[in-house]
Amino acid sequence: MTKERSDTLSLLKADLNQNRLVEAVQLLADLHPADIADLFEALDQHEKKKLFRELDIDTASEVIAELSEFSQDQILADLPHQRLGEIVDELDSDDAADLLASVPKEVVEEVLASIDVEDSREVRRLLAYDEETAGGIMQAELLAVPQEATIADTIKHVREHGKDLEGLANIFVINSRKQVVGQMSLRRLIISDPGDIVAEVMDTSVRPIPVEMDQEDVARIFQKYDIISAPVVESDGSLVGRITIDDVIDIIEDEISEDVLRMAGTHEDELVYGDQIWKISRFRLPWLLITLVGGLLTGYLLWLFKVALADAIVLVTFIPVIMALGGSVAIQSTTITVRGLATGAIDLRRLGRTVYKETRVGLLMALACGLTLGIAAEIWHRNPVLGLTVGTSMALVILVASLMGTLIPVAFQRLGIDPAVSSGPFVTMVNDISGIVIYLSLSSAFLKYIAG
Amino acid sequence: MTKERSDTLSLLKADLNQNRLVEAVQLLADLHPADIADLFEALDQHEKKKLFRELDIDTASEVIAELSEFSQDQILADLPHQRLGEIVDELDSDDAADLLASVPKEVVEEVLASIDVEDSREVRRLLAYDEETAGGIMQAELLAVPQEATIADTIKHVREHGKDLEGLANIFVINSRKQVVGQMSLRRLIISDPGDIVAEVMDTSVRPIPVEMDQEDVARIFQKYDIISAPVVESDGSLVGRITIDDVIDIIEDEISEDVLRMAGTHEDELVYGDQIWKISRFRLPWLLITLVGGLLTGYLLWLFKVALADAIVLVTFIPVIMALGGSVAIQSTTITVRGLATGAIDLRRLGRTVYKETRVGLLMALACGLTLGIAAEIWHRNPVLGLTVGTSMALVILVASLMGTLIPVAFQRLGIDPAVSSGPFVTMVNDISGIVIYLSLSSAFLKYIAG
């Protein structure tokens, strides 16, 4: 598949650069919009704009909905407003709102004025919600019937209004105040008796999602309760939209990717802004500056112990292993804690249990690594006091690292700061400093047995 | 919600421990099976078994399908085979096969002999597939109609056979050799004319999934093409099962979590085997041992430079910042590369582009950090040669780290080794060693200007 794609890409680029536009479009003829979007991502801005101009409006709107924000912006840059209007008209309301979110306000107004009034009202409404909330990911297109309707009425409603609702799984059931009281799956609709009243056969275990709920929480609910589509409601319980599982899948992947990349000191947009080295550096440099300050502080601590170090240069040789191993343990504990907090496997209310577990694991690893390193030091330098000092320091450093790695993300979470964003560099810094202090304090105490 | 849950949990534990079993079950009455499963996870084995015995067979089978493998095993440990049979009979074929996968073979035979022949044949068939393939996650329950059927025939088929098929979204359309030729969404079924022939109105863009496809690839396809359910086929194209999106969501989350935890040197099971410190240590120790060996090697290199270090102890004070900053850059590059390879944002066939980008980013960060550190060193020790040496070393170390962080995961991927599992400790080790060599070689060259 990848081979095929890279061949198509070469042909496509050649056609575009030699202005064989008919052939270029021909190449895309049998491809799924998602595959066309993949090819687009690999083109440069000039090629993207050239190719996009040639697509028919159906394909263009399907493809642009699949593109990264970065590519969308590149294509929209000087797209004629009339064509933008035609595309917005084709898109589902949620995709239209996403697309228009990055377009200047006056252009949005112009575009919305050019399309169907009902559609533009829906898009305008969606644009008002925060992008990372239920309101920001929902679509306005949905089917709802009053609870007094019969199955036959409902089927008629689907036949009349369901033509463009791809992926429709459920009909929502509402009362006279537009509040959701239940839902009917299409399967249930088909197997029920046409004369039945909807209220009597509907599924009442429906979970309306508040419009302001954070998208990460929405994803958790979908995942936990195996939901395929859910109604979105305003604070008075009235139905305003629908979220479907395909929106949710992308959120789940994005949120985890975001956590991982943040812990490593970069940003999910780095995968998107692939070629923009200034943007990427802006994501990465703050993390590096914290590390730099932490490293200098650790170095300053070494400077305070310079007499001891000069007396026993052998002590210097264990600084890397103490720092590296402490760092590794801290990363293990931080990662498991950040993931545990994100998946709910770690419960802040039962924190004692997590700390108790991590302490025992830390103790076990401290013993194993401390013993191994102590023996290695003894064998290397034939100095039992050195072995004992290095081994004990290592064990203490590991124990402290596993506790720091657990408690720092938890503390950030309690303070309302995303533990992923702050733990990585902070944990490493705290750990390097405490590691050096532990090691050199212990060594200084036994210096007369080590030096010489 | 968390507060509520923790209150319920306390009550539940109290009831169980004081043998108020009716009250205990009463507590669960209004809860979703997924919420009951959450509570189960927080009980100890004795409590789990006690409570599980009291659940009616419907609830018991819904709850056990939601439990972690760890809890399933704890409950199954000495569950009477007759009750296990009743539960398996209730479950969907995929959940039944998952449950029986960890049960001894002779018990499986006994259990399957006790249930409906048709069901047992399906479960037996599913048990034969590798758990991490399409065959391992699919279910046997599905609806299919021949392509000659009319819409009316198809609706009749759904009414007759769709009673227990919760979450059914599509009917598969097959030819006389049982090969999938298309699918009909239930929405399309409802809006089509009863007299239409299925073959004429069906969706032919269906993507049959080969039964042996890796689950991660299945998840990618669902995600990319926004699929809600897909047919699974044998090598001759004949229909054998169905995968739905709720199975896929869990796979996506699991696969990413797995990557993250592997990169940090632990294992996704650590979140499951929460209290088993020996198991957890077994996940973590190999990583730590590699780090230990790497740290000792780095220390040995320092030892080789001991004369230089003794002459200029000031050099020691920059070892932490060189190691820490090199490590940070390496982690950033590794993480972005591992995620890029996993999501497809990085294409092995266009590797030059990634390396070019990473080199430029590395260069920029090398300049920024090298300059900052060089100036800091000059200000601290009032020694321009030291500043120049430290700054240049830092810049070189960062450039090497960003290249290593990109190339090592790619090399592992090429060798067919999961880049996530191997890159973390390996990259750190290579980076520490090359960092120290670069720094001390440069410093030694200028030693006479630095020492004293």
Interface residues (C-beta under 8 A of the other chain):
Chain A: T2 K3 S6 H32 A34 A42 I155 V158 R159 G162 K163 L165 E166 G167 L168 A169 S185 L186 R187 L189 I190 I191 S205 F222 Q223 K224 Y225 D226 I228 I245 D246 V248 I249 D250 I252 E253 I256 S257 D259 V260 L261 M263 A264 G265 T266 E270 L271 G274 D275 I277 W278 I280 S281 R284 L285 W287 L288 L289 T291 L292 G294 G295 L296 T298 G299 Y300 L302 W303 K306 L309 A310 I313 V314 V316 T317 F318 I319 P320 V321 I322 M323 A324 L325 G327 S328 V329 I331 Q332 T334 T335 I336 R339 G340 T343 G344 A345 D347 L348 R349 R350 R353 K357 R360 V361 L364 M365 A368 C369 T372 L373 A376 P425 T428 D432 I436
Chain B: T2 K3 S6 H32 A34 D38 A42 I155 V158 R159 G162 K163 L165 E166 G167 L168 A169 S185 L186 R187 L189 I190 I191 S205 F222 Q223 K224 Y225 D226 I228 I245 D246 V248 I249 D250 I252 E253 I256 S257 D259 V260 L261 M263 A264 G265 T266 E270 L271 G274 D275 I277 W278 I280 S281 R284 L285 W287 L288 L289 T291 L292 G294 G295 L296 T298 G299 Y300 L302 W303 K306 L309 A310 I313 V314 V316 T317 F318 I319 P320 V321 I322 M323 A324 L325 G327 S328 V329 I331 Q332 T334 T335 I336 R339 G340 T343 A345 D347 L348 R349 R350 R353 K357 R360 V361 L364 M365 A368 C369 T372 L373 A376 P425 T428 D432 I436
